[in-house]
Amino acid sequence: MDEPTIVLLRQQVHGIPQARYADALGERLPDCEVAVAGTPSEERELLRDAEIATGIELSGEALDWADRLELFACVYAGTGHLDLDAFTARDVSVTNAAGVHSHNIAEYVTGAMIMMARRFPEAIDRQRRREWRSFQSRELHGATVAVVGLGAIGTTVVDRLQAFGMETVGVRYSPGKGGPTDEVVGFDAIHEAVADAAYVVLACPLTETTAGLIDADVFRTMGPETILVNIARGPVVDTDALLDALQTNAVGGAVLDVTDPEPLPADHPLWGMGNVVITPHNAGHTPAYFDRCADILAENVDRLADGEALRNEVV
């Protein structure tokens, strides 16, 4: 195919303007026409002649206007909000942005673990009170971490943790595939994975298997000093069971970038717990977001031209 026309649909991800995405694509694909839609009418007009569209979503109605469309490059890792059957019916490929969060979320996870091991929240609280009083802390070195989910994010987390000399256990749907961890087990062995873990990192998608995976029974298996780090989805954890485990000292603490419900109500008890750190679902924030999306799309433009399978292809 000739150099395609790429339409950027209206979008702002993590507060980053779409112009940054347009600039990144222009740098990588100087021979392609990159058209930026600013209004619904501009989207309709530009989609009529575009071979590629990229953005957060594209409706079935919009697909009716896009007679020449070959690829929709979604800038989200998840595509559950898309009508994938509509794309299939129109023979339009769909790709996602899986992998763009790997580095930044892995940094969040390692930072969270260091913060809890060195008890920085307590240090900050004592500083505010101008209280010079020592406290004990722990090391990451030699500790065991269970990483639930070994996709792009979980794999990158494990890579970062190896520098700390930690023991790692991975949990994945198909343990026979192996992984970067010292040991790999299936979801049916979640108790064995967390039993000796000083840290449990949730990096799995929300599915029928993982919904409520970390429940009261699993918290009973964890040790009283175990730290839970959730950068997956809130419903992977039974919130009531987590609250009870924290209140009864059954676990040591939690770092939550996601909650259930989300946003967490202002009067929820989790907000006031000294051994809990909550961030507003922003572990994935990075100024490099659109650069990484552009890397994926630029590679796929070449793959389309060569008739090769697409990177991150969903449909």
MIFI-692897 format. One record per residue: residue number from 1; residue in three letters; x negated, y, z of N, C-alpha, C, O in turn. Coordinates in steps of 0.1 Angstrom, whole numbers, plus 5000, padded with zeros to 4 digits. Layout:
NUM:ALA:X:Y:Z:X:Y:Z:X:Y:Z:X:Y:Z
...
//
This chain:
1:MET:4992:4988:5000:5000:5000:5000:4991:5013:5000:4980:5012:5005
2:ASP:4996:5024:4994:4989:5036:4995:4989:5041:5009:4995:5036:5018
3:GLU:4981:5052:5011:4981:5057:5025:4995:5061:5029:5001:5069:5023
4:PRO:4999:5056:5041:5013:5058:5045:5016:5072:5051:5007:5078:5056
5:THR:5028:5075:5051:5033:5087:5058:5037:5082:5072:5045:5073:5073
6:ILE:5032:5089:5082:5035:5085:5096:5043:5096:5103:5039:5108:5102
7:VAL:5054:5093:5108:5063:5102:5115:5062:5101:5130:5064:5090:5135
8:LEU:5058:5111:5137:5058:5112:5152:5072:5117:5156:5076:5128:5154
9:LEU:5079:5108:5163:5093:5111:5168:5091:5120:5180:5080:5120:5187
10:ARG:5102:5126:5184:5101:5135:5196:5098:5127:5209:5105:5117:5211
11:GLN:5088:5131:5216:5084:5124:5228:5074:5132:5236:5067:5140:5231
12:GLN:5075:5129:5249:5064:5134:5258:5063:5123:5268:5072:5119:5276
13:VAL:5051:5117:5269:5048:5106:5278:5038:5112:5288:5027:5117:5285
14:HIS:5041:5110:5301:5033:5114:5312:5030:5129:5311:5019:5133:5316
15:GLY:5039:5137:5306:5037:5151:5305:5027:5155:5294:5023:5167:5294
16:ILE:5023:5146:5285:5013:5149:5275:5021:5153:5262:5029:5145:5258
17:PRO:5019:5165:5257:5026:5169:5245:5023:5160:5233:5012:5155:5231
18:GLN:5033:5158:5224:5031:5150:5212:5020:5155:5203:5015:5148:5195
19:ALA:5017:5168:5204:5007:5174:5195:4993:5167:5198:4985:5165:5188
20:ARG:4991:5162:5210:4979:5155:5213:4978:5142:5205:4968:5137:5201
21:TYR:4990:5135:5204:4991:5123:5197:4988:5126:5182:4981:5118:5175
22:ALA:4994:5136:5177:4992:5140:5163:4978:5142:5160:4972:5138:5149
23:ASP:4971:5150:5169:4957:5153:5167:4948:5140:5167:4939:5138:5159
24:ALA:4952:5131:5176:4944:5118:5177:4946:5110:5164:4936:5104:5159
25:LEU:4958:5109:5159:4960:5102:5147:4953:5108:5135:4948:5102:5126
26:GLY:4954:5122:5134:4947:5129:5124:4932:5126:5123:4926:5125:5112
27:GLU:4926:5125:5135:4912:5122:5135:4909:5108:5130:4899:5106:5124
28:ARG:4917:5099:5133:4915:5085:5130:4920:5081:5116:4914:5072:5109
29:LEU:4930:5088:5111:4936:5085:5098:4936:5098:5090:4947:5103:5087
30:PRO:4925:5103:5086:4924:5116:5079:4931:5116:5065:4935:5127:5060
31:ASP:4933:5104:5059:4939:5103:5046:4954:5101:5046:4961:5101:5036
32:CYS:4959:5099:5058:4974:5097:5060:4980:5111:5063:4975:5120:5069
33:GLU:4993:5111:5059:5001:5123:5062:5007:5120:5076:5015:5111:5077
34:VAL:5005:5129:5085:5010:5127:5099:5020:5139:5101:5016:5150:5102
35:ALA:5033:5135:5101:5044:5145:5102:5050:5145:5116:5053:5134:5121
36:VAL:5051:5156:5122:5056:5157:5136:5071:5162:5136:5073:5173:5130
37:ALA:5080:5155:5141:5094:5159:5142:5097:5166:5155:5093:5161:5166
38:GLY:5103:5178:5154:5105:5185:5166:5120:5186:5170:5123:5190:5181
39:THR:5129:5182:5161:5143:5182:5163:5150:5170:5157:5143:5163:5149
40:PRO:5162:5167:5161:5169:5155:5156:5170:5156:5140:5168:5146:5134
41:SER:5173:5168:5135:5174:5169:5120:5161:5166:5113:5161:5161:5103
42:GLU:5150:5171:5119:5137:5168:5113:5134:5153:5114:5128:5148:5105
43:GLU:5138:5147:5124:5135:5132:5125:5143:5125:5114:5137:5117:5107
44:ARG:5155:5129:5112:5163:5122:5101:5157:5125:5087:5156:5116:5079
45:GLU:5153:5137:5085:5147:5141:5072:5134:5133:5070:5131:5128:5059
46:LEU:5125:5133:5080:5112:5127:5078:5113:5112:5077:5104:5106:5070
47:LEU:5122:5106:5084:5123:5092:5084:5127:5086:5070:5125:5075:5067
48:ARG:5133:5094:5062:5138:5090:5049:5126:5085:5040:5128:5076:5032
49:ASP:5114:5092:5042:5103:5089:5033:5091:5082:5040:5081:5080:5034
50:ALA:5093:5079:5053:5082:5074:5061:5080:5059:5060:5090:5052:5060
51:GLU:5068:5055:5059:5065:5040:5060:5063:5036:5075:5065:5024:5078
52:ILE:5058:5045:5083:5055:5042:5097:5061:5053:5106:5060:5065:5103
53:ALA:5068:5049:5117:5073:5058:5127:5067:5054:5140:5065:5042:5143
54:THR:5064:5064:5149:5059:5060:5162:5065:5069:5173:5067:5081:5170
55:GLY:5068:5064:5184:5075:5071:5195:5080:5061:5205:5076:5050:5206
56:ILE:5089:5066:5213:5094:5059:5224:5105:5049:5220:5105:5037:5224
57:GLU:5114:5054:5211:5125:5046:5207:5130:5050:5193:5127:5061:5188
58:LEU:5137:5041:5187:5142:5043:5173:5155:5035:5173:5155:5023:5174
59:SER:5166:5042:5171:5180:5035:5172:5183:5028:5159:5177:5030:5148
60:GLY:5193:5020:5160:5198:5013:5147:5203:5023:5137:5201:5021:5125
61:GLU:5209:5034:5142:5214:5044:5133:5203:5051:5126:5203:5053:5114
62:ALA:5192:5054:5133:5180:5060:5127:5174:5050:5117:5169:5055:5106
63:LEU:5174:5037:5119:5169:5028:5110:5176:5028:5097:5171:5026:5086
64:ASP:5189:5032:5097:5197:5033:5085:5192:5044:5076:5194:5043:5064
65:TRP:5186:5054:5082:5180:5065:5074:5167:5061:5068:5162:5067:5058
66:ALA:5160:5052:5074:5146:5049:5071:5144:5038:5061:5141:5027:5065
67:ASP:5148:5040:5049:5148:5030:5039:5134:5024:5036:5133:5013:5032
68:ARG:5123:5032:5038:5110:5028:5034:5102:5023:5046:5090:5020:5045
69:LEU:5108:5023:5058:5100:5020:5070:5095:5006:5070:5103:4997:5067
70:GLU:5083:5005:5074:5077:4991:5075:5073:4988:5089:5072:4976:5093
71:LEU:5070:4999:5097:5065:4996:5111:5070:5007:5120:5069:5019:5117
72:PHE:5074:5003:5132:5077:5012:5143:5067:5009:5154:5067:4998:5159
73:ALA:5058:5019:5157:5048:5017:5167:5053:5023:5180:5052:5035:5182
74:CYS:5058:5015:5189:5063:5020:5202:5052:5024:5211:5042:5017:5212
75:VAL:5053:5035:5217:5042:5040:5226:5044:5036:5240:5036:5040:5249
76:TYR:5053:5027:5243:5055:5020:5256:5050:5006:5254:5051:5000:5244
77:ALA:5045:5001:5266:5041:4987:5266:5053:4978:5265:5053:4967:5259
78:GLY:5064:4982:5272:5076:4974:5272:5085:4978:5261:5086:4990:5257
79:THR:5092:4968:5255:5102:4971:5244:5116:4966:5247:5124:4965:5238
80:GLY:5119:4964:5260:5132:4960:5264:5143:4970:5261:5155:4966:5260
81:HIS:5139:4983:5259:5149:4993:5255:5152:4994:5240:5161:5001:5236
82:LEU:5146:4986:5232:5148:4986:5218:5157:4975:5214:5157:4964:5220
83:ASP:5164:4977:5203:5173:4967:5197:5164:4959:5187:5164:4963:5175
84:LEU:5157:4950:5191:5147:4943:5183:5154:4935:5172:5148:4933:5161
85:ASP:5166:4931:5174:5174:4924:5163:5176:4933:5151:5176:4928:5140
86:ALA:5179:4946:5154:5181:4955:5143:5168:4957:5135:5169:4958:5123
87:PHE:5157:4957:5141:5144:4958:5134:5142:4945:5125:5138:4946:5114
88:THR:5145:4934:5131:5143:4921:5124:5152:4921:5112:5148:4917:5101
89:ALA:5165:4925:5114:5174:4925:5103:5170:4934:5091:5173:4931:5080
90:ARG:5162:4944:5094:5158:4953:5084:5143:4951:5080:5138:4959:5072
91:ASP:5138:4940:5085:5124:4936:5081:5114:4947:5084:5105:4950:5077
92:VAL:5116:4953:5096:5107:4963:5101:5099:4958:5113:5105:4953:5122
93:SER:5086:4958:5112:5077:4953:5123:5077:4963:5134:5079:4975:5133
94:VAL:5076:4957:5146:5075:4965:5158:5062:4962:5166:5060:4950:5168
95:THR:5055:4972:5170:5043:4969:5179:5045:4977:5192:5053:4987:5192
96:ASN:5038:4973:5202:5039:4981:5215:5025:4986:5219:5015:4984:5211
97:ALA:5025:4992:5230:5012:4999:5235:5006:4991:5246:4999:4997:5254
98:ALA:5008:4978:5246:5001:4969:5256:4986:4972:5256:4980:4971:5245
99:GLY:4981:4973:5268:4966:4975:5269:4962:4990:5271:4951:4992:5276
100:VAL:4971:4999:5268:4967:5013:5270:4965:5017:5285:4958:5026:5288
101:HIS:4972:5009:5294:4971:5012:5308:4960:5005:5315:4958:5008:5327
102:SER:4953:4996:5308:4944:4987:5316:4934:4994:5324:4932:4991:5336
103:HIS:4926:5003:5318:4915:5009:5326:4920:5018:5337:4915:5017:5349
104:ASN:4930:5026:5335:4935:5035:5345:4942:5028:5357:4940:5032:5368
105:ILE:4950:5018:5353:4957:5011:5364:4947:5002:5372:4948:5001:5384
106:ALA:4937:4997:5365:4926:4989:5372:4919:4998:5382:4915:4994:5393
107:GLU:4917:5011:5378:4910:5020:5387:4920:5023:5399:4915:5024:5410
108:TYR:4932:5024:5396:4942:5027:5407:4941:5015:5417:4941:5017:5429
109:VAL:4941:5003:5412:4941:4991:5421:4929:4991:5429:4929:4988:5441
110:THR:4917:4992:5423:4905:4992:5431:4904:5003:5441:4899:5001:5452
111:GLY:4909:5015:5437:4909:5026:5446:4918:5023:5458:4915:5027:5469
112:ALA:4930:5017:5455:4939:5014:5466:4933:5004:5476:4935:5005:5488
113:MET:4926:4994:5470:4920:4984:5479:4909:4990:5488:4908:4987:5500
114:ILE:4901:4998:5482:4890:5005:5489:4897:5014:5500:4892:5015:5512
115:MET:4907:5022:5496:4914:5031:5505:4919:5023:5517:4917:5028:5529
116:MET:4925:5012:5515:4931:5004:5526:4920:4997:5535:4921:4996:5547
117:ALA:4910:4992:5528:4899:4986:5535:4891:4995:5544:4888:4992:5556
118:ARG:4889:5008:5539:4882:5018:5547:4891:5026:5555:4886:5035:5562
119:ARG:4904:5024:5554:4914:5030:5563:4914:5046:5561:4914:5053:5570
120:PHE:4913:5050:5548:4913:5064:5545:4926:5071:5549:4925:5082:5554
121:PRO:4938:5065:5548:4950:5072:5553:4949:5076:5568:4953:5087:5572
122:GLU:4943:5066:5576:4942:5070:5590:4931:5081:5592:4933:5089:5601
123:ALA:4921:5080:5584:4910:5091:5585:4916:5104:5582:4913:5114:5588
124:ILE:4925:5105:5571:4931:5118:5567:4940:5123:5578:4940:5134:5581
125:ASP:4948:5113:5584:4957:5117:5595:4949:5123:5607:4953:5133:5613
126:ARG:4938:5117:5610:4930:5121:5621:4923:5135:5618:4922:5143:5627
127:GLN:4919:5136:5606:4913:5149:5602:4924:5160:5603:4920:5171:5608
128:ARG:4936:5158:5599:4946:5168:5601:4948:5172:5615:4951:5184:5618
129:ARG:4946:5162:5624:4947:5165:5638:4934:5170:5644:4933:5173:5656
130:ARG:4924:5171:5636:4910:5175:5640:4906:5166:5652:4900:5171:5662
131:GLU:4908:5153:5650:4905:5143:5660:4892:5135:5656:4893:5127:5646
132:TRP:4881:5137:5663:4869:5130:5660:4869:5117:5668:4865:5117:5680
133:ARG:4874:5106:5662:4874:5093:5669:4872:5082:5659:4879:5081:5649
134:SER:4862:5074:5662:4859:5063:5652:4870:5052:5651:4878:5051:5660
135:PHE:4870:5045:5640:4879:5034:5639:4872:5023:5631:4862:5026:5623
136:GLN:4877:5011:5632:4871:4999:5625:4876:4999:5610:4887:5005:5607
137:SER:4868:4993:5602:4872:4991:5588:4867:4978:5582:4861:4970:5590
138:ARG:4871:4975:5570:4867:4962:5564:4859:4964:5551:4858:4975:5546
139:GLU:4854:4953:5546:4847:4953:5533:4856:4945:5523:4864:4937:5526
140:LEU:4854:4949:5510:4860:4941:5499:4851:4929:5496:4856:4918:5493
141:HIS:4838:4931:5498:4828:4920:5495:4832:4907:5502:4834:4907:5515
142:GLY:4833:4896:5495:4836:4883:5501:4850:4880:5503:4854:4869:5506
143:ALA:4859:4891:5502:4873:4889:5505:4880:4882:5493:4874:4883:5481
144:THR:4891:4876:5495:4898:4869:5484:4910:4878:5480:4917:4884:5488
145:VAL:4912:4880:5467:4923:4887:5461:4931:4878:5452:4925:4872:5443
146:ALA:4944:4878:5454:4953:4871:5444:4959:4881:5435:4965:4891:5439
147:VAL:4956:4879:5422:4961:4888:5411:4973:4880:5404:4970:4870:5397
148:VAL:4985:4886:5406:4996:4879:5400:4999:4886:5387:5004:4897:5386
149:GLY:4997:4878:5376:4998:4883:5363:4984:4886:5357:4976:4894:5362
150:LEU:4981:4879:5346:4968:4880:5340:4969:4884:5325:4962:4879:5316
151:GLY:4977:4895:5323:4978:4901:5311:4966:4911:5310:4956:4910:5316
152:ALA:4968:4921:5301:4957:4931:5299:4953:4938:5312:4942:4940:5315
153:ILE:4964:4942:5320:4961:4949:5332:4954:4940:5342:4944:4943:5348
154:GLY:4961:4928:5345:4955:4919:5355:4941:4915:5352:4933:4914:5361
155:THR:4938:4913:5339:4925:4908:5335:4915:4919:5337:4904:4917:5342
156:THR:4918:4932:5334:4909:4943:5337:4907:4945:5352:4896:4949:5356
157:VAL:4918:4943:5360:4916:4944:5374:4906:4934:5379:4897:4938:5387
158:VAL:4907:4922:5374:4897:4912:5378:4883:4915:5374:4874:4914:5382
159:ASP:4882:4921:5362:4868:4925:5358:4862:4935:5367:4850:4935:5370
160:ARG:4870:4945:5371:4865:4955:5380:4862:4950:5394:4852:4954:5400
161:LEU:4870:4940:5399:4867:4935:5412:4855:4926:5413:4850:4924:5424
162:GLN:4851:4921:5402:4839:4912:5402:4827:4919:5407:4818:4914:5413
163:ALA:4826:4933:5405:4815:4941:5409:4814:4941:5424:4804:4944:5430
164:PHE:4825:4938:5431:4826:4939:5446:4822:4925:5452:4822:4924:5464
165:GLY:4820:4915:5444:4817:4902:5449:4829:4896:5456:4827:4889:5467
166:MET:4841:4897:5451:4853:4892:5457:4856:4878:5451:4852:4875:5439
167:GLU:4863:4870:5458:4868:4857:5453:4882:4860:5447:4890:4868:5453
168:THR:4885:4855:5436:4897:4858:5429:4905:4846:5425:4900:4835:5421
169:VAL:4919:4847:5427:4928:4837:5423:4938:4843:5414:4944:4854:5418
170:GLY:4940:4838:5402:4950:4843:5393:4962:4835:5393:4962:4823:5394
171:VAL:4974:4842:5391:4987:4835:5389:4992:4839:5376:4994:4851:5373
172:ARG:4996:4829:5368:5001:4832:5355:5011:4821:5350:5012:4810:5357
173:TYR:5019:4824:5340:5029:4814:5335:5023:4801:5331:5028:4791:5333
174:SER:5012:4802:5324:5005:4790:5318:4991:4789:5324:4982:4793:5317
175:PRO:4990:4783:5336:4977:4782:5342:4967:4774:5334:4955:4775:5335
176:GLY:4972:4765:5325:4963:4757:5316:4955:4766:5307:4945:4761:5302
177:LYS:4959:4778:5305:4951:4787:5296:4939:4792:5303:4930:4798:5297
178:GLY:4938:4790:5316:4927:4795:5324:4927:4811:5325:4938:4817:5323
179:GLY:4916:4816:5328:4916:4831:5330:4903:4835:5336:4894:4827:5338
180:PRO:4901:4848:5338:4889:4853:5344:4887:4851:5358:4876:4854:5364
181:THR:4896:4846:5365:4896:4844:5380:4888:4831:5383:4887:4823:5375
182:ASP:4884:4830:5396:4877:4818:5400:4887:4806:5400:4882:4795:5398
183:GLU:4899:4809:5402:4909:4798:5402:4922:4804:5395:4925:4816:5397
184:VAL:4929:4795:5388:4942:4800:5381:4953:4790:5385:4951:4777:5384
185:VAL:4964:4795:5389:4975:4786:5393:4988:4792:5386:4988:4803:5381
186:GLY:4999:4784:5387:5011:4788:5381:5020:4795:5392:5016:4796:5403
187:PHE:5031:4801:5387:5040:4808:5397:5046:4799:5407:5049:4803:5418
188:ASP:5046:4786:5404:5051:4777:5414:5042:4774:5425:5045:4768:5435
189:ALA:5029:4780:5424:5019:4778:5435:5017:4792:5441:5005:4794:5446
190:ILE:5026:4801:5441:5024:4814:5446:5020:4814:5461:5012:4822:5466
191:HIS:5025:4804:5469:5022:4803:5483:5007:4800:5485:5000:4805:5493
192:GLU:5002:4790:5477:4988:4786:5477:4979:4798:5473:4968:4799:5478
193:ALA:4984:4806:5464:4976:4817:5459:4974:4828:5469:4963:4834:5471
194:VAL:4984:4831:5477:4984:4842:5487:4980:4838:5501:4977:4846:5509
195:ALA:4979:4825:5503:4977:4820:5517:4964:4825:5523:4964:4829:5535
196:ASP:4953:4826:5516:4941:4831:5521:4937:4844:5516:4925:4848:5517
197:ALA:4946:4851:5509:4942:4864:5502:4943:4875:5512:4952:4877:5519
198:ALA:4932:4883:5512:4932:4896:5519:4940:4906:5512:4944:4916:5518
199:TYR:4941:4905:5499:4948:4914:5490:4956:4906:5480:4951:4897:5474
200:VAL:4968:4911:5478:4977:4905:5467:4981:4916:5458:4987:4926:5462
201:VAL:4976:4915:5445:4979:4925:5435:4989:4920:5425:4988:4910:5419
202:LEU:5000:4928:5424:5011:4924:5415:5009:4932:5402:5010:4944:5402
203:ALA:5007:4924:5391:5005:4930:5378:5012:4923:5367:5008:4922:5356
204:CYS:5024:4917:5371:5031:4908:5362:5044:4916:5357:5048:4926:5363
205:PRO:5049:4911:5346:5062:4917:5341:5073:4913:5350:5072:4903:5357
206:LEU:5084:4921:5349:5096:4917:5356:5105:4908:5347:5110:4912:5337
207:THR:5106:4895:5352:5114:4885:5344:5122:4878:5354:5122:4880:5366
208:GLU:5130:4868:5349:5138:4859:5358:5129:4852:5368:5133:4849:5379
209:THR:5117:4849:5363:5107:4841:5372:5102:4850:5383:5100:4846:5394
210:THR:5099:4863:5380:5092:4872:5389:5101:4880:5398:5096:4886:5408
211:ALA:5114:4882:5394:5123:4890:5402:5124:4884:5416:5128:4872:5417
212:GLY:5121:4891:5426:5121:4887:5440:5111:4876:5443:5112:4869:5453
213:LEU:5100:4876:5435:5090:4866:5437:5084:4867:5451:5081:4857:5458
214:ILE:5081:4879:5455:5074:4881:5468:5086:4884:5478:5090:4895:5481
215:ASP:5090:4873:5484:5102:4874:5493:5097:4871:5507:5086:4870:5510
216:ALA:5107:4869:5516:5104:4867:5530:5096:4855:5533:5087:4854:5541
217:ASP:5098:4844:5525:5091:4832:5526:5076:4834:5522:5067:4828:5529
218:VAL:5074:4841:5512:5060:4844:5507:5053:4853:5517:5041:4851:5520
219:PHE:5060:4862:5523:5054:4871:5533:5050:4863:5545:5040:4866:5552
220:ARG:5057:4852:5548:5054:4844:5560:5041:4836:5557:5034:4832:5566
221:THR:5038:4833:5544:5026:4826:5541:5014:4835:5541:5003:4831:5544
222:MET:5015:4848:5538:5004:4858:5539:4999:4859:5553:5006:4856:5562
223:GLY:4986:4864:5554:4980:4866:5567:4984:4880:5572:4989:4888:5565
224:PRO:4983:4882:5585:4987:4894:5592:4979:4907:5588:4983:4918:5591
225:GLU:4968:4905:5581:4960:4916:5576:4961:4918:5561:4954:4927:5555
226:THR:4969:4910:5554:4970:4910:5539:4976:4924:5535:4985:4929:5541
227:ILE:4969:4929:5524:4974:4942:5518:4981:4939:5505:4975:4932:5497
228:LEU:4993:4943:5503:5000:4942:5490:4998:4954:5482:5001:4965:5487
229:VAL:4995:4952:5469:4994:4963:5460:5003:4960:5448:5001:4950:5441
230:ASN:5013:4968:5446:5023:4966:5436:5022:4976:5425:5027:4988:5427
231:ILE:5017:4973:5413:5018:4982:5401:5026:4975:5390:5024:4978:5379
232:ALA:5034:4965:5394:5042:4958:5384:5055:4965:5383:5056:4975:5376
233:ARG:5066:4959:5389:5079:4966:5390:5084:4963:5404:5081:4953:5410
234:GLY:5092:4973:5409:5097:4972:5422:5104:4959:5426:5101:4954:5436
235:PRO:5113:4954:5417:5121:4942:5420:5113:4929:5421:5119:4919:5425
236:VAL:5100:4930:5418:5092:4918:5420:5091:4915:5435:5088:4904:5439
237:VAL:5093:4925:5443:5092:4924:5458:5105:4926:5464:5113:4935:5460
238:ASP:5109:4918:5473:5121:4919:5481:5118:4930:5491:5111:4928:5501
239:THR:5124:4942:5489:5121:4954:5497:5124:4952:5512:5116:4955:5521
240:ASP:5135:4946:5515:5139:4943:5529:5129:4934:5535:5126:4936:5547
241:ALA:5125:4924:5528:5115:4914:5534:5102:4921:5536:5095:4918:5546
242:LEU:5098:4930:5527:5085:4938:5529:5086:4946:5541:5077:4947:5549
243:LEU:5097:4953:5542:5099:4962:5554:5098:4954:5567:5092:4959:5576
244:ASP:5105:4943:5567:5105:4935:5579:5090:4930:5582:5086:4929:5594
245:ALA:5083:4925:5572:5069:4920:5574:5060:4931:5579:5052:4929:5587
246:LEU:5062:4944:5574:5054:4955:5579:5058:4958:5593:5049:4961:5601
247:GLN:5071:4959:5596:5075:4963:5610:5071:4952:5620:5069:4956:5632
248:THR:5069:4940:5616:5066:4929:5626:5051:4925:5626:5047:4916:5632
249:ASN:5043:4933:5618:5029:4931:5617:5026:4917:5611:5016:4911:5613
250:ALA:5035:4912:5602:5033:4900:5595:5023:4902:5584:5017:4892:5579
251:VAL:5022:4914:5579:5012:4917:5569:5006:4931:5573:5011:4938:5581
252:GLY:4994:4934:5567:4986:4945:5571:4990:4958:5565:4988:4969:5572
253:GLY:4996:4958:5553:5000:4971:5547:5004:4969:5533:5003:4958:5527
254:ALA:5007:4980:5526:5011:4980:5512:5008:4993:5505:5009:5004:5511
255:VAL:5004:4992:5492:5003:5003:5484:5012:5001:5472:5011:4991:5465
256:LEU:5022:5010:5471:5033:5008:5462:5034:5019:5452:5037:5031:5455
257:ASP:5031:5016:5439:5034:5026:5428:5048:5024:5423:5053:5033:5416
258:VAL:5054:5013:5426:5068:5010:5422:5076:5005:5434:5070:4999:5443
259:THR:5089:5008:5434:5097:5004:5445:5110:4999:5440:5114:5001:5428
260:ASP:5118:4993:5449:5132:4989:5446:5140:4993:5458:5139:4986:5469
261:PRO:5149:5003:5457:5152:5011:5445:5141:5021:5442:5132:5024:5450
262:GLU:5142:5026:5430:5133:5036:5425:5141:5047:5418:5148:5044:5408
263:PRO:5139:5060:5422:5130:5065:5432:5134:5060:5446:5146:5056:5448
264:LEU:5125:5059:5455:5128:5054:5469:5135:5066:5476:5130:5077:5476
265:PRO:5147:5063:5482:5154:5074:5489:5146:5080:5499:5138:5074:5506
266:ALA:5148:5093:5501:5140:5101:5510:5141:5096:5525:5132:5099:5532
267:ASP:5152:5090:5528:5154:5085:5542:5150:5071:5544:5152:5065:5554
268:HIS:5143:5065:5534:5139:5051:5535:5128:5049:5545:5119:5057:5545
269:PRO:5129:5039:5553:5118:5037:5564:5104:5035:5559:5095:5039:5566
270:LEU:5102:5031:5546:5089:5029:5541:5081:5042:5540:5069:5042:5542
271:TRP:5088:5053:5538:5081:5066:5537:5073:5069:5550:5063:5075:5550
272:GLY:5079:5065:5561:5073:5069:5574:5063:5060:5580:5058:5062:5591
273:MET:5059:5049:5573:5050:5039:5579:5036:5043:5576:5032:5046:5565
274:GLY:5028:5042:5586:5014:5046:5585:5005:5037:5577:4994:5041:5572
275:ASN:5010:5024:5575:5002:5015:5568:5007:5013:5554:5005:5002:5547
276:VAL:5015:5022:5549:5021:5022:5535:5017:5034:5528:5018:5045:5533
277:VAL:5012:5033:5516:5009:5044:5507:5018:5042:5495:5019:5032:5488
278:ILE:5026:5053:5491:5035:5053:5480:5032:5063:5470:5030:5075:5474
279:THR:5031:5059:5457:5029:5069:5447:5041:5068:5437:5046:5057:5436
280:PRO:5045:5079:5430:5057:5079:5422:5056:5073:5408:5058:5080:5398
281:HIS:5053:5060:5408:5052:5053:5395:5043:5060:5385:5046:5062:5374
282:ASN:5031:5064:5390:5022:5071:5381:5008:5065:5380:4998:5072:5377
283:ALA:5007:5053:5384:4994:5046:5382:4990:5045:5368:4978:5044:5365
284:GLY:4999:5046:5359:4996:5045:5345:4992:5058:5338:4989:5058:5327
285:HIS:4993:5069:5346:4990:5082:5340:4975:5083:5336:4966:5079:5344
286:THR:4972:5088:5324:4959:5090:5320:4959:5100:5308:4968:5099:5300
287:PRO:4949:5109:5308:4949:5119:5297:4945:5112:5284:4946:5117:5273
288:ALA:4940:5099:5284:4936:5092:5273:4948:5084:5267:4945:5076:5257
289:TYR:4960:5085:5272:4971:5077:5268:4973:5077:5252:4973:5066:5246
290:PHE:4975:5089:5247:4978:5090:5232:4965:5086:5224:4967:5081:5213
291:ASP:4953:5088:5229:4941:5084:5222:4942:5068:5220:4938:5063:5210
292:ARG:4946:5061:5231:4946:5047:5230:4957:5042:5221:4956:5032:5214
293:CYS:4969:5049:5222:4980:5046:5212:4975:5048:5198:4978:5040:5189
294:ALA:4968:5059:5196:4963:5061:5182:4953:5051:5178:4953:5047:5166
295:ASP:4945:5046:5187:4936:5035:5183:4943:5023:5178:4939:5017:5168
296:ILE:4954:5019:5185:4962:5007:5181:4968:5010:5167:4968:5001:5159
297:LEU:4974:5021:5165:4981:5024:5153:4972:5025:5141:4974:5020:5130
298:ALA:4960:5031:5143:4950:5032:5132:4945:5019:5128:4944:5016:5116
299:GLU:4943:5010:5138:4939:4996:5134:4950:4989:5126:4947:4982:5117
300:ASN:4963:4992:5130:4974:4985:5123:4976:4990:5109:4982:4983:5101
301:VAL:4973:5003:5107:4974:5008:5093:4965:5000:5084:4969:4997:5073
302:ASP:4953:4998:5089:4943:4990:5081:4949:4975:5079:4948:4969:5068
303:ARG:4954:4970:5090:4959:4956:5089:4971:4955:5079:4973:4945:5072
304:LEU:4980:4965:5080:4991:4965:5070:4986:4965:5056:4991:4958:5047
305:ALA:4976:4974:5053:4970:4975:5040:4964:4962:5035:4964:4958:5023
306:ASP:4958:4954:5045:4952:4942:5041:4961:4929:5043:4957:4918:5040
307:GLY:4974:4932:5047:4983:4921:5048:4980:4912:5060:4984:4900:5060
308:GLU:4973:4917:5070:4970:4909:5082:4980:4911:5093:4988:4920:5093
309:ALA:4980:4901:5102:4988:4902:5114:4985:4914:5122:4974:4918:5123
310:LEU:4995:4921:5127:4994:4933:5134:4990:4931:5149:4994:4922:5155
311:ARG:4982:4941:5154:4978:4940:5168:4991:4945:5176:4998:4954:5173
312:ASN:4993:4937:5187:5004:4940:5196:5018:4939:5189:5027:4946:5193
313:GLU:5019:4930:5180:5032:4929:5173:5042:4922:5181:5039:4911:5187
314:VAL:5054:4928:5182:5065:4922:5189:5075:4916:5180:5080:4905:5183
315:VAL:5078:4923:5169:5087:4917:5158:5079:4918:5145:5085:4914:5135
//
